[in-house]
């Protein structure tokens, strides 16, 4: 029965010394089966710790990036809604401006008529009655 299995390749060994030699030569970590410890010695244990730490860091990073992505997506949707509201408000203001401009032109025309000789004459005659 094989007691040590390499975690990176298909190497297997029944002897701790051979598994440690494989670990030192290749940089791989041999894991013991049935309660046997890692065969990599101090460096093998350190590599396992580094791999575990890197896995935890990667998982944490993915979690944080996913959270941040969702947060930014929500913010984007909020800003999109505000943007649509502002566009509607701007369109309303453009309509009001056009109406005010048309009314202003009408009042200018009426004022010009009243200042003219014909308009002034008709205005004065209306007070005589």
PyMOL commands that set and color helices and strands:
alter all, ss='L'
color gray80, all
select helices_A, chain A and resi 16-26+41-115+117-128
alter helices_A, ss='H'
color red, helices_A
select strands_A, chain A and resi 4-6+12-13+30-32
alter strands_A, ss='S'
color yellow, strands_A
deselect
rebuild
show_as cartoon
